[in-house]
Amino acid sequence: MRKVLLLAAAAAMALGSAQALAQSKKQLVIVVKGLDNPFFEAINQGCQKWNSENADSEYECFYTGPASTSDEAGEAQIVQDMLGKPSTAAIAISPSNAKLIAQTIKTANPTVPVMTLDADLAAEDSALRKTYLGTDNYLMGVRIGEYIKEKKPDGGTVCTIQGNPGADNILRRAQGTRDALSGQKGIAALAGEGGWTEVAGCPVFTNDDGAKGVQAMTDILAANPDLDAFAIEGGWPLFGAPQPYRDLFKPMADKIASGEFVISAADTIGDEVAIAREGLVTALVGQRPFEMGYKAPSVMIDLIEGKPVEDPVFTGLDECTKDTVDTCIQK
């Protein structure tokens, strides 16, 4: 009995020591737009892998964000709270509303390193963060546009599906798509440039809601039965509402296969690759969110230690079509 009690006491002491160590660790905070999005869960998985590989570090990767991706104010409040905590050693933010997050950083006037992840601040606010880690969003938008242009070299009508109107990363993608289609730089809306015209009611802003995106696409098709292409600047309709998306585009599968109708979309998460295999999207231009979450803690530590860090730090793209779905994702 005495031996059992001694073992129990030792186990309790070990657990207590582990808990104390965890509580004493400095936090490398990642704040995402919302916890309801599988894209950000992939970032979390990368963060947790870093923790598992660096259990003896004085730092831990801490992942957080508002419950809903549409809660801009909630994200800003979390950023403010995290910057006020003595345990925060550095912070990486994916801004849902770039201007709101910039103002939050200004107000907090942090003494710890701040970087952006996945989505950046607007160019005029870039001095508020040390670096950006994530996708080259402009290039991503260019590739989305190039897949459309490849199928429709003479132009046509197009609608872009976007997320939050204040999300800088999505705005950069949309600009890249317009530039690729038009062959010109900086056009705010396509009106015949390069043969391409954006139809009335577009761009559509879904606030990262997949079901809202599918409904908007349904409405746009009803109003424009001769539409030539959708450029989906984030994968929300495909990974957020995969069955409604399938239901909408199965009747158009032959047109998609022939290139008569084109859907070029961002991301390769959730059901997206399966949808590509089914031939219900022309091309996917995917990001690498796991890599973002895995790399972010090391970049933050470099910033803390005053080491040189490139700005930006780009992660790559994975591009998938029906013919390449088995090999297109980086392992």
C-alpha positions as CSV (number, residue, x, y, z in Angstrom):
1,M,0.0,0.0,0.0
2,R,2.8,2.3,0.9
3,K,4.5,1.6,-2.4
4,V,1.3,2.5,-4.3
5,L,0.9,5.7,-2.4
6,L,4.5,6.7,-3.1
7,L,4.0,5.9,-6.9
8,A,0.8,8.0,-6.9
9,A,2.6,10.9,-5.2
10,A,5.4,10.7,-7.7
11,A,3.0,10.7,-10.6
12,A,1.2,13.7,-9.1
13,M,4.4,15.6,-8.7
14,A,5.5,14.8,-12.3
15,L,2.1,16.0,-13.6
16,G,2.3,19.1,-11.5
17,S,5.8,19.8,-12.7
18,A,4.7,19.4,-16.3
19,Q,1.8,21.7,-15.8
20,A,4.0,24.3,-14.1
21,L,6.4,24.1,-17.0
22,A,3.6,24.6,-19.5
23,Q,2.2,27.5,-17.6
24,S,5.7,29.1,-17.3
25,K,6.4,28.9,-21.0
26,K,6.4,32.0,-23.1
27,Q,3.8,32.0,-25.8
28,L,4.2,32.4,-29.5
29,V,0.7,33.4,-30.3
30,I,-1.1,32.7,-33.6
31,V,-4.4,34.6,-34.0
32,V,-6.5,33.5,-37.0
33,K,-9.6,34.9,-38.5
34,G,-11.9,32.1,-37.1
35,L,-11.8,28.7,-35.6
36,D,-14.7,27.5,-37.9
37,N,-12.6,27.3,-41.0
38,P,-10.6,24.1,-41.9
39,F,-7.9,26.1,-43.5
40,F,-7.0,27.6,-40.1
41,E,-7.3,24.2,-38.4
42,A,-4.5,23.1,-40.8
43,I,-2.4,26.1,-39.4
44,N,-3.2,24.8,-35.9
45,Q,-2.0,21.4,-36.8
46,G,1.3,22.9,-37.9
47,C,1.5,24.8,-34.7
48,Q,0.9,21.7,-32.6
49,K,3.5,19.7,-34.6
50,W,6.1,22.4,-33.7
51,N,5.1,22.0,-30.0
52,S,5.5,18.3,-30.2
53,E,9.0,18.6,-31.7
54,N,10.1,21.3,-29.3
55,A,8.7,20.1,-26.0
56,D,11.8,21.3,-24.1
57,S,11.7,24.8,-25.6
58,E,11.1,27.8,-23.3
59,Y,8.4,28.7,-25.8
60,E,5.1,27.2,-26.9
61,C,3.0,27.8,-29.9
62,F,-0.5,29.0,-28.8
63,Y,-3.3,29.0,-31.4
64,T,-6.4,31.1,-31.0
65,G,-9.1,33.2,-32.8
66,P,-12.8,34.0,-32.7
67,A,-15.3,31.2,-33.0
68,S,-16.6,32.6,-36.3
69,T,-14.5,33.8,-39.3
70,S,-17.0,36.6,-39.8
71,D,-16.3,38.1,-36.3
72,E,-13.9,40.9,-37.2
73,A,-14.4,42.7,-33.9
74,G,-13.8,39.5,-32.0
75,E,-10.5,38.9,-33.7
76,A,-9.4,42.4,-33.0
77,Q,-10.3,42.0,-29.3
78,I,-8.3,38.8,-29.1
79,V,-5.3,40.5,-30.6
80,Q,-5.6,43.3,-28.1
81,D,-5.9,40.8,-25.2
82,M,-3.0,38.7,-26.3
83,L,-0.8,41.8,-26.7
84,G,-1.7,42.8,-23.1
85,K,-0.6,39.4,-21.6
86,P,2.9,39.2,-20.1
87,S,3.1,35.6,-21.3
88,T,3.0,36.7,-25.0
89,A,6.5,36.7,-26.4
90,A,5.5,37.3,-30.1
91,I,2.3,37.3,-32.1
92,A,1.4,36.2,-35.7
93,I,-1.9,37.6,-36.9
94,S,-4.1,36.6,-39.9
95,P,-6.1,39.8,-40.2
96,S,-9.8,39.4,-41.2
97,N,-10.1,43.2,-41.5
98,A,-6.6,44.6,-42.3
99,K,-7.5,48.2,-41.3
100,L,-9.1,47.2,-38.0
101,I,-6.2,45.0,-37.0
102,A,-3.7,47.8,-38.0
103,Q,-5.6,50.2,-35.7
104,T,-5.6,47.6,-32.9
105,I,-1.8,47.2,-33.2
106,K,-1.3,51.0,-33.1
107,T,-3.5,51.3,-30.0
108,A,-1.8,48.5,-28.2
109,N,1.7,49.8,-29.1
110,P,3.3,46.4,-28.5
111,T,6.8,45.8,-27.3
112,V,6.9,42.2,-28.6
113,P,7.4,41.3,-32.2
114,V,4.3,41.4,-34.4
115,M,4.1,39.5,-37.7
116,T,1.3,38.6,-40.1
117,L,0.4,35.1,-41.3
118,D,-1.8,34.0,-44.2
119,A,-3.1,37.6,-44.7
120,D,-1.2,40.8,-44.5
121,L,-1.8,44.3,-43.5
122,A,-2.3,46.9,-46.2
123,A,0.9,48.2,-47.8
124,E,0.7,51.5,-46.0
125,D,0.5,49.8,-42.6
126,S,3.3,47.2,-43.2
127,A,5.7,49.0,-40.8
128,L,3.4,47.8,-38.0
129,R,4.6,44.2,-38.5
130,K,8.1,42.7,-38.9
131,T,7.3,40.3,-41.7
132,Y,4.6,38.4,-43.5
133,L,4.6,34.6,-43.7
134,G,2.3,32.9,-46.1
135,T,1.1,32.7,-49.7
136,D,2.1,35.2,-52.4
137,N,-1.5,36.2,-52.7
138,Y,-1.0,38.3,-55.9
139,L,0.7,35.4,-57.6
140,M,-2.0,33.0,-56.5
141,G,-4.6,35.3,-58.1
142,V,-2.6,35.5,-61.3
143,R,-2.6,31.7,-61.5
144,I,-6.3,31.5,-60.9
145,G,-6.7,34.0,-63.8
146,E,-4.3,32.1,-66.0
147,Y,-6.2,28.9,-65.8
148,I,-9.3,30.8,-66.9
149,K,-7.5,32.5,-69.8
150,E,-6.0,29.2,-70.9
151,K,-9.5,27.8,-71.5
152,K,-11.0,31.0,-72.8
153,P,-8.2,32.9,-74.7
154,D,-10.6,35.2,-76.5
155,G,-12.2,36.4,-73.2
156,G,-15.8,36.4,-72.0
157,T,-17.7,37.2,-68.9
158,V,-16.5,36.5,-65.4
159,C,-17.5,36.8,-61.8
160,T,-15.1,36.8,-58.9
161,I,-16.2,35.3,-55.6
162,Q,-14.4,36.9,-52.7
163,G,-14.5,36.8,-48.9
164,N,-14.4,39.7,-46.6
165,P,-14.1,43.1,-48.4
166,G,-11.5,44.2,-45.8
167,A,-9.3,41.1,-46.2
168,D,-6.1,42.3,-47.9
169,N,-5.0,38.8,-49.0
170,I,-8.2,38.3,-51.0
171,L,-8.1,41.7,-52.5
172,R,-4.6,41.0,-53.7
173,R,-5.7,37.7,-55.3
174,A,-8.6,39.4,-57.1
175,Q,-6.2,42.0,-58.5
176,G,-3.8,39.3,-59.7
177,T,-6.7,37.6,-61.4
178,R,-7.8,40.8,-63.2
179,D,-4.3,41.6,-64.2
180,A,-3.8,38.0,-65.6
181,L,-7.1,38.2,-67.6
182,S,-6.6,41.7,-68.9
183,G,-2.9,41.7,-69.5
184,Q,-2.9,45.1,-67.7
185,K,-2.0,46.2,-64.2
186,G,-4.2,47.6,-61.5
187,I,-7.7,47.6,-63.2
188,A,-10.3,47.9,-60.5
189,A,-13.1,46.1,-62.5
190,L,-12.9,44.4,-65.9
191,A,-14.9,46.2,-68.6
192,G,-13.7,44.6,-71.8
193,E,-9.9,44.7,-71.1
194,G,-8.3,41.6,-72.7
195,G,-11.8,40.6,-73.8
196,W,-13.1,40.2,-70.2
197,T,-16.0,41.8,-68.5
198,E,-17.2,41.4,-64.9
199,V,-20.9,40.9,-64.8
200,A,-23.3,43.0,-62.7
201,G,-23.4,42.0,-59.0
202,C,-19.8,41.0,-59.0
203,P,-17.5,40.7,-57.1
204,V,-19.5,38.8,-54.6
205,F,-18.4,39.0,-51.0
206,T,-19.3,35.9,-49.0
207,N,-17.6,36.8,-45.6
208,D,-16.0,33.4,-45.9
209,D,-19.4,31.6,-45.7
210,G,-19.5,28.6,-48.1
211,A,-23.3,28.3,-48.2
212,K,-23.6,32.0,-49.0
213,G,-21.0,31.6,-51.7
214,V,-23.0,28.8,-53.4
215,Q,-26.2,30.7,-53.2
216,A,-24.5,33.8,-54.7
217,M,-23.2,31.6,-57.6
218,T,-26.6,30.2,-58.1
219,D,-28.1,33.7,-58.3
220,I,-25.3,34.9,-60.7
221,L,-25.8,32.0,-63.0
222,A,-29.6,32.6,-63.1
223,A,-29.1,36.3,-64.0
224,N,-26.3,35.5,-66.5
225,P,-27.0,32.1,-68.2
226,D,-24.2,32.8,-70.7
227,L,-21.5,33.4,-68.0
228,D,-18.1,32.1,-69.0
229,A,-16.2,31.8,-65.8
230,F,-16.1,32.0,-62.0
231,A,-12.8,33.0,-60.3
232,I,-13.2,31.9,-56.7
233,E,-10.5,33.7,-54.7
234,G,-11.0,31.5,-51.6
235,G,-12.3,27.9,-51.5
236,W,-15.3,28.6,-49.2
237,P,-18.1,27.3,-51.5
238,L,-16.1,24.1,-52.2
239,F,-14.9,23.2,-48.7
240,G,-17.6,25.0,-46.7
241,A,-20.6,23.7,-48.6
242,P,-19.4,20.9,-50.8
243,Q,-22.7,19.1,-51.4
244,P,-24.6,22.2,-52.5
245,Y,-21.6,23.1,-54.7
246,R,-21.8,19.6,-56.3
247,D,-25.5,19.9,-56.7
248,L,-25.1,23.2,-58.5
249,F,-22.4,22.2,-60.9
250,K,-23.1,18.5,-61.7
251,P,-25.5,19.5,-64.5
252,M,-22.6,21.6,-66.0
253,A,-20.0,18.9,-65.8
254,D,-19.7,18.5,-69.5
255,K,-19.3,22.2,-70.1
256,I,-16.5,22.3,-67.4
257,A,-14.8,19.3,-69.0
258,S,-14.9,20.9,-72.5
259,G,-13.7,24.3,-71.2
260,E,-16.9,25.9,-72.3
261,F,-17.4,26.9,-68.7
262,V,-14.5,27.5,-66.4
263,I,-14.2,27.5,-62.6
264,S,-10.8,28.4,-61.2
265,A,-10.7,28.3,-57.4
266,A,-8.3,28.9,-54.5
267,D,-7.2,26.2,-51.9
268,T,-7.0,22.4,-51.8
269,I,-8.6,21.6,-48.5
270,G,-11.6,19.7,-47.3
271,D,-13.5,18.2,-50.3
272,E,-11.8,20.4,-52.8
273,V,-9.5,17.8,-54.3
274,A,-12.3,15.3,-54.5
275,I,-14.4,17.9,-56.3
276,A,-11.5,18.4,-58.8
277,R,-11.3,14.6,-59.3
278,E,-15.0,14.6,-60.1
279,G,-14.4,17.3,-62.8
280,L,-16.6,19.9,-61.1
281,V,-13.8,22.6,-61.0
282,T,-11.3,23.4,-63.7
283,A,-8.4,24.1,-61.5
284,L,-7.4,24.6,-57.8
285,V,-4.6,26.8,-56.8
286,G,-3.8,25.7,-53.2
287,Q,-2.0,27.2,-50.3
288,R,0.1,25.4,-47.7
289,P,-1.5,26.3,-44.3
290,F,0.1,23.5,-42.4
291,E,3.5,24.8,-43.4
292,M,2.5,28.3,-42.3
293,G,1.6,27.1,-38.8
294,Y,4.7,25.0,-38.5
295,K,7.1,27.7,-39.6
296,A,5.5,30.6,-37.7
297,P,7.0,29.7,-34.2
298,S,10.5,29.5,-35.6
299,V,10.1,32.9,-37.4
300,M,8.8,34.5,-34.2
301,I,11.7,33.2,-32.2
302,D,14.1,34.6,-34.8
303,L,12.3,38.0,-34.4
304,I,12.6,37.8,-30.6
305,E,16.3,37.1,-30.8
306,G,16.9,39.9,-33.3
307,K,18.0,37.6,-36.1
308,P,17.5,38.8,-39.7
309,V,14.2,37.6,-41.1
310,E,13.2,38.1,-44.8
311,D,10.0,40.1,-45.5
312,P,8.0,38.5,-46.9
313,V,8.5,34.8,-46.2
314,F,6.5,33.0,-48.9
315,T,5.2,29.5,-48.8
316,G,4.5,27.7,-52.1
317,L,1.4,26.8,-54.1
318,D,-0.1,23.4,-55.0
319,E,-2.0,23.4,-58.3
320,C,-4.5,20.7,-59.1
321,T,-6.6,19.7,-62.1
322,K,-8.7,16.6,-62.7
323,D,-5.6,15.0,-64.4
324,T,-3.2,15.8,-61.5
325,V,-5.2,15.3,-58.3
326,D,-3.1,12.2,-57.3
327,T,0.2,14.0,-57.4
328,C,-0.5,17.8,-57.0
329,I,-0.3,18.2,-53.2
330,Q,3.1,18.6,-51.6
331,K,3.6,15.9,-49.0
